[in-house]
Structure formats: C-alpha cells, structure tokens
Amino acid sequence: MAAFFVFLSPEPVYNFRVETNVRHRPDHWVAMIAPQSCKNFLSYLTAWLTIAAWQAISCSTGYGVATLVQGMVALSHDSYAPKAYQTMLLMWATMALAVILNSTTGQFLAKFEGLVLMFHLAGFFLVLVPLVYFAPHSDPSLVFTTFMNLGGWSSQTLSFMVGLPVSAVCFISVDCAVHV
C-alpha cells in the first residue's frame, strides 16, 4: 500500500524542495515533510527500515540467482538433487562476485551495463515475438474474467493472496522514482 502512494504522488514531493548537494534518501524526505514533533523519530525509523530493506533485497537477489543456477543444473542433469547448503553457498558466491565486480571494475562497469542492456533488449524481442506469434490465442473474456484455484486452497481469495507475492516481485522497485 505504501509503495502505491509513493508511486502515485512523487511529483508534489519533489517540487517541495530541491537541493543539489544533498543525496535524497527517504529519511531526508521524511525529515523535510514530517511534523516537527515527530520529525527526528520518523527520520531515524525510516533510515533503519531502508537499511533493512537494502539488506533483504541483497539477500533475496542472491537467493534468486542461486536457485536459478540450481534449476538450470537440475534441468540439464537428471541425477542432480538440489540441497539447501548448496543454495546458500551459491548465494554467497553470487553476492561476493557482485561485490568484487562493483569494487574493482568501476571504469568498465558502465560499458558492461550498456552491453547487458543491449542483450536484454534483444532477448526481450527474440523471446516475445515468437511467443506472441506461435502461441495459441484465447478469447479475451476467457483471459480476463476466468479465475482458477488450481492450488487446492480453501477459497478463491486465499488462492489470490498466496499468488500475489509471486507477481508482486516483478514490481519490487515501484519506488524507483524516489531514487531518481
């Protein structure tokens, strides 16, 4: 819900006050906008929540990459059975690689990111065009009005709420407008 309001109303907040030499972290905005009586507490709380969120996102990204690697190995080798400790080791290796690359390749990182962007754009169209062209097409009313509970949950609402975080991961950075 909070991300919805951040996404909905960044423009009035940004026009409120602009300083060129200050990095506009969320705690800075809270300190500027909050009532005087609770400004310090809310700013402090926001800073700590932001740090916790950064740590959680780092771990979840490492975990996601580790499970993707394990999934690719399991797909190509039938005898492979993923284990939890292997996921953890792959997660730490992924995070260590990210730290090393970001720390040592600063002058090449922008060029590398541009190359990765080109691969992503090309891959997007190389996957999307055949999928749209060759996929079987259904009636739009079937697509947008039919809801299925194939997970065996006790109600349609519970099924929706269990499936919601999976699709919400795609929009995890809806607050990116705050960081521009």
C-alpha positions as CSV (number, residue, x, y, z in Angstrom):
1,M,0.0,0.0,0.0
2,A,2.8,2.4,0.8
3,A,4.5,1.7,-2.5
4,F,1.3,2.6,-4.2
5,F,1.2,6.0,-2.6
6,V,4.9,6.6,-3.4
7,F,4.3,5.7,-7.0
8,L,1.2,7.8,-7.1
9,S,2.5,11.1,-5.7
10,P,6.2,11.7,-6.2
11,E,5.9,14.9,-8.2
12,P,4.5,17.2,-5.5
13,V,7.1,15.9,-3.0
14,Y,9.9,16.6,-5.4
15,N,8.7,20.0,-6.2
16,F,8.5,20.7,-2.4
17,R,12.2,21.4,-2.1
18,V,15.2,20.7,-4.3
19,E,18.8,20.8,-3.0
20,T,21.6,19.9,-5.4
21,N,24.3,18.8,-2.9
22,V,22.1,16.5,-0.8
23,R,21.5,12.9,-1.6
24,H,17.8,12.5,-1.3
25,R,17.4,9.4,0.8
26,P,14.0,8.5,2.1
27,D,15.0,9.6,5.6
28,H,15.8,13.1,4.2
29,W,12.4,13.4,2.7
30,V,10.7,12.3,5.9
31,A,12.7,14.9,7.9
32,M,11.6,17.6,5.5
33,I,7.9,16.7,5.4
34,A,7.1,15.2,8.8
35,P,5.6,17.3,11.6
36,Q,8.1,19.0,13.8
37,S,7.1,17.0,16.9
38,C,8.0,13.6,15.4
39,K,10.5,14.6,12.7
40,N,13.6,13.0,14.3
41,F,11.9,9.8,15.3
42,L,10.3,9.2,11.9
43,S,13.5,10.0,10.1
44,Y,15.5,7.7,12.3
45,L,12.9,4.9,11.8
46,T,12.9,5.4,8.0
47,A,16.7,5.2,7.8
48,W,16.8,1.9,9.7
49,L,13.9,0.5,7.7
50,T,15.7,1.5,4.5
51,I,18.9,-0.2,5.6
52,A,16.9,-3.4,6.5
53,A,15.2,-3.3,3.1
54,W,18.6,-3.0,1.3
55,Q,19.9,-6.0,3.2
56,A,16.8,-8.0,2.5
57,I,16.8,-7.1,-1.2
58,S,20.5,-8.1,-1.4
59,C,19.8,-11.5,0.1
60,S,16.7,-12.1,-2.0
61,T,18.6,-11.3,-5.2
62,G,21.4,-13.6,-4.3
63,Y,18.9,-16.3,-3.3
64,G,17.0,-15.9,-6.6
65,V,20.2,-16.2,-8.7
66,A,21.3,-19.2,-6.7
67,T,18.0,-21.1,-7.2
68,L,18.1,-20.2,-10.9
69,V,21.5,-21.7,-11.2
70,Q,20.4,-24.8,-9.3
71,G,17.3,-25.0,-11.5
72,M,19.4,-24.9,-14.7
73,V,21.7,-27.6,-13.4
74,A,18.8,-29.8,-12.3
75,L,17.2,-29.3,-15.8
76,S,20.4,-30.4,-17.6
77,H,21.4,-33.2,-15.2
78,D,18.7,-35.6,-14.1
79,S,20.8,-37.1,-11.3
80,Y,21.3,-33.7,-9.6
81,A,19.3,-33.1,-6.4
82,P,19.5,-29.6,-5.1
83,K,20.4,-29.2,-1.4
84,A,19.9,-26.3,0.9
85,Y,23.5,-25.8,1.7
86,Q,24.4,-25.7,-2.0
87,T,21.8,-22.9,-2.4
88,M,23.4,-21.0,0.5
89,L,26.9,-21.4,-1.0
90,L,25.8,-20.3,-4.4
91,M,24.0,-17.3,-2.8
92,W,27.2,-16.2,-1.0
93,A,29.3,-16.7,-4.2
94,T,26.8,-14.6,-6.2
95,M,26.9,-11.8,-3.6
96,A,30.7,-12.0,-3.4
97,L,31.0,-11.8,-7.2
98,A,28.7,-8.7,-7.2
99,V,30.8,-7.0,-4.5
100,I,34.1,-7.8,-6.3
101,L,32.8,-6.6,-9.7
102,N,31.4,-3.4,-8.3
103,S,34.6,-2.7,-6.3
104,T,37.2,-3.4,-8.9
105,T,35.7,-2.7,-12.3
106,G,34.4,0.8,-11.8
107,Q,35.7,2.2,-15.1
108,F,34.3,-0.7,-17.1
109,L,31.1,-1.1,-15.3
110,A,29.1,1.5,-17.3
111,K,30.1,-0.1,-20.6
112,F,29.3,-3.5,-19.3
113,E,25.9,-2.4,-18.1
114,G,25.3,-0.9,-21.6
115,L,26.2,-4.2,-23.2
116,V,23.9,-6.1,-20.8
117,L,21.1,-3.6,-21.6
118,M,21.5,-4.4,-25.3
119,F,21.4,-8.1,-24.6
120,H,18.2,-7.7,-22.5
121,L,16.5,-5.6,-25.2
122,A,17.5,-8.1,-28.0
123,G,16.5,-11.0,-25.8
124,F,13.1,-9.4,-25.0
125,F,12.2,-9.2,-28.6
126,L,13.7,-12.5,-29.6
127,V,11.5,-14.2,-27.0
128,L,8.4,-12.1,-27.2
129,V,7.9,-12.1,-30.9
130,P,7.9,-15.9,-31.3
131,L,5.7,-16.3,-28.2
132,V,3.1,-13.9,-29.4
133,Y,3.2,-15.3,-33.0
134,F,3.2,-19.0,-32.2
135,A,1.2,-19.2,-29.0
136,P,-2.4,-20.3,-29.1
137,H,-4.7,-17.4,-28.7
138,S,-7.8,-17.4,-26.4
139,D,-10.9,-15.3,-26.3
140,P,-10.2,-12.1,-24.2
141,S,-13.2,-12.6,-22.0
142,L,-11.7,-16.0,-21.0
143,V,-8.4,-14.5,-20.2
144,F,-9.6,-11.6,-18.1
145,T,-12.7,-13.0,-16.4
146,T,-11.8,-16.6,-15.5
147,F,-10.1,-17.2,-12.2
148,M,-8.9,-20.6,-11.3
149,N,-7.9,-22.1,-7.9
150,L,-5.6,-24.9,-9.0
151,G,-3.5,-24.9,-5.8
152,G,-6.2,-26.5,-3.8
153,W,-6.6,-23.6,-1.4
154,S,-9.8,-23.3,0.6
155,S,-11.1,-20.2,-1.1
156,Q,-10.5,-18.1,-4.2
157,T,-9.4,-15.2,-2.0
158,L,-6.8,-17.2,-0.3
159,S,-5.5,-18.5,-3.6
160,F,-5.2,-14.9,-4.9
161,M,-3.4,-13.8,-1.7
162,V,-0.9,-16.7,-1.9
163,G,-0.2,-16.0,-5.6
164,L,0.0,-12.2,-5.2
165,P,3.6,-12.0,-3.8
166,V,4.9,-14.0,-6.8
167,S,3.6,-11.4,-9.3
168,A,4.4,-8.5,-6.9
169,V,8.2,-9.4,-7.1
170,C,8.1,-8.1,-10.7
171,F,7.1,-4.6,-9.3
172,I,9.5,-4.6,-6.3
173,S,11.1,-1.4,-7.5
174,V,8.0,0.7,-7.9
175,D,9.7,3.3,-5.6
176,C,12.5,3.8,-8.2
177,A,11.0,7.2,-8.9
178,V,12.0,8.2,-5.4
179,H,15.7,7.4,-6.2
180,V,16.0,9.3,-9.5
